[in-house]
Amino acid sequence: MRARLGRDVNLSLVTALVISRLDYCNCVLAGLPVTPLAPLQRVLHAAARLVNGLRPHHHVTSVLMELHWLPIKQRVDYKLCFLVHKATVRQAPAYLTGMLTAVTDVPPRSTLRDASNGDYVVPNHVLRILSSFQILNRRTHKAIHIRPRSIMGDNNFYH
């Protein structure tokens, strides 16, 4: 059946039915180690194989690059950076912009070097909420210091 549909139709169906589900609410996966993300990565690999008609044991790294699909961890990082960017330019909902505080707005830290980097700090009350959902633990708590400019560069990210 998949051979009759053609690659373009397969790509559209997989994007609509699989990739959209992988991207839905994936920001809650930020800071997690690779192990819990592995099943999602396998689904992404299976989707790439389905689109290109490959056998189950073929390598898909080049196929992912051809399709312009990021691995799961990078998809999560990209979406998180995208949301931070939207909050920075005030195009995100108010509840998101209220969760971020620029380092320059934190009095004890405004004179430090990282204040000029455009960094953000997630307020403690938000960290407590996230840790109550067991999204954060002590190791990932330190990973929540958001540095969008170091990831995206200064001016190469547009909405």
C-alpha positions as CSV (number, residue, x, y, z in Angstrom):
1,M,0.0,0.0,0.0
2,R,2.7,2.5,0.9
3,A,4.5,2.0,-2.4
4,R,1.3,2.9,-4.2
5,L,0.8,6.1,-2.3
6,G,4.2,7.6,-3.2
7,R,6.8,9.3,-1.1
8,D,5.2,12.7,-0.9
9,V,1.9,11.3,0.3
10,N,3.7,9.1,2.9
11,L,5.7,12.1,4.1
12,S,2.5,14.2,4.5
13,L,0.7,11.4,6.3
14,V,3.6,10.7,8.7
15,T,4.1,14.4,9.3
16,A,0.5,14.9,10.2
17,L,-0.1,11.8,12.2
18,V,3.3,11.0,13.8
19,I,5.6,14.0,13.9
20,S,2.9,16.3,15.1
21,R,2.3,14.0,18.1
22,L,6.0,13.9,18.8
23,D,6.2,17.7,18.9
24,Y,3.0,18.1,21.0
25,C,3.9,19.4,24.5
26,N,7.5,18.1,24.2
27,C,8.8,21.0,26.3
28,V,8.0,19.0,29.4
29,L,10.8,16.7,28.2
30,A,13.5,19.5,28.6
31,G,16.4,18.5,30.8
32,L,15.7,14.8,30.7
33,P,18.5,12.4,30.1
34,V,18.7,10.5,26.8
35,T,17.2,7.2,28.2
36,P,13.6,8.3,28.6
37,L,13.7,10.0,25.2
38,A,14.9,6.8,23.4
39,P,11.4,5.4,22.7
40,L,10.4,8.6,21.1
41,Q,13.7,8.6,19.0
42,R,12.9,5.1,17.9
43,V,9.4,6.3,16.7
44,L,11.1,9.1,14.8
45,H,13.5,6.6,13.2
46,A,10.6,4.2,12.3
47,A,8.7,7.2,10.7
48,A,11.8,8.1,8.6
49,R,12.1,4.4,7.5
50,L,8.4,4.4,6.6
51,V,8.6,7.5,4.5
52,N,11.6,6.3,2.6
53,G,10.6,2.6,2.3
54,L,13.7,1.3,4.2
55,R,14.0,-2.0,6.0
56,P,13.9,-2.0,9.8
57,H,17.7,-2.3,10.3
58,H,18.8,0.4,7.8
59,H,20.6,3.5,9.3
60,V,18.4,6.6,9.2
61,T,20.9,9.4,10.1
62,S,21.2,10.5,6.5
63,V,17.4,10.1,6.0
64,L,16.7,12.4,9.0
65,M,19.1,15.0,7.5
66,E,17.4,14.7,4.1
67,L,14.0,15.2,5.6
68,H,15.3,18.0,7.8
69,W,14.1,16.3,11.0
70,L,15.9,17.0,14.2
71,P,16.5,14.3,16.7
72,I,14.1,14.3,19.7
73,K,16.5,16.1,22.1
74,Q,17.2,18.8,19.6
75,R,13.5,19.1,18.8
76,V,12.8,19.8,22.5
77,D,15.7,22.3,22.7
78,Y,14.5,24.1,19.6
79,K,10.9,24.3,20.8
80,L,12.0,25.6,24.2
81,C,14.2,28.2,22.5
82,F,11.4,29.1,20.2
83,L,9.1,29.7,23.1
84,V,11.7,31.8,25.0
85,H,12.2,33.8,21.8
86,K,8.4,34.4,21.5
87,A,8.2,35.4,25.2
88,T,11.2,37.8,24.7
89,V,9.5,39.6,21.8
90,R,6.2,39.6,23.6
91,Q,4.4,37.4,21.1
92,A,3.8,34.6,23.6
93,P,0.8,34.3,26.0
94,A,1.1,36.2,29.3
95,Y,1.5,33.1,31.3
96,L,4.7,32.2,29.4
97,T,6.2,35.6,29.6
98,G,5.6,35.7,33.3
99,M,7.6,32.5,33.8
100,L,10.8,34.1,32.5
101,T,12.9,36.7,34.2
102,A,15.9,38.3,32.5
103,V,19.1,38.1,34.5
104,T,19.3,41.9,34.2
105,D,16.1,42.2,36.2
106,V,17.4,40.2,39.1
107,P,19.2,42.8,41.3
108,P,22.0,40.6,42.8
109,R,22.8,39.2,39.4
110,S,22.4,42.3,37.2
111,T,26.1,43.3,37.6
112,L,27.4,39.9,36.7
113,R,28.9,38.9,33.4
114,D,26.0,36.8,32.3
115,A,23.7,39.8,32.6
116,S,25.0,41.1,29.3
117,N,24.5,37.7,27.5
118,G,20.7,38.0,27.3
119,D,20.2,35.0,29.7
120,Y,17.0,34.2,31.5
121,V,16.3,32.6,34.9
122,V,13.3,30.6,35.7
123,P,11.8,31.9,38.9
124,N,11.8,29.6,42.0
125,H,8.1,29.3,42.2
126,V,8.0,27.9,38.7
127,L,10.8,25.4,39.5
128,R,8.8,24.2,42.5
129,I,5.8,23.6,40.3
130,L,7.8,21.7,37.8
131,S,9.6,19.6,40.5
132,S,6.2,18.7,42.0
133,F,5.3,17.1,38.6
134,Q,8.7,15.3,38.8
135,I,9.8,17.0,35.7
136,L,12.9,18.3,37.5
137,N,15.3,16.7,39.8
138,R,18.5,18.1,41.4
139,R,20.6,17.3,38.3
140,T,18.2,19.0,35.8
141,H,17.5,21.9,38.1
142,K,20.9,23.4,37.0
143,A,20.0,22.8,33.3
144,I,17.1,25.2,33.5
145,H,19.3,28.3,33.2
146,I,18.2,29.3,29.7
147,R,20.8,30.8,27.3
148,P,19.0,31.4,24.1
149,R,21.7,33.5,22.4
150,S,24.4,30.9,23.0
151,I,22.2,28.3,21.3
152,M,20.7,30.3,18.5
153,G,23.2,33.1,17.9
154,D,22.3,36.8,18.2
155,N,20.3,37.5,15.0
156,N,19.8,34.3,13.1
157,F,16.5,33.3,14.6
158,Y,13.4,34.9,13.1
159,H,9.7,34.3,13.8
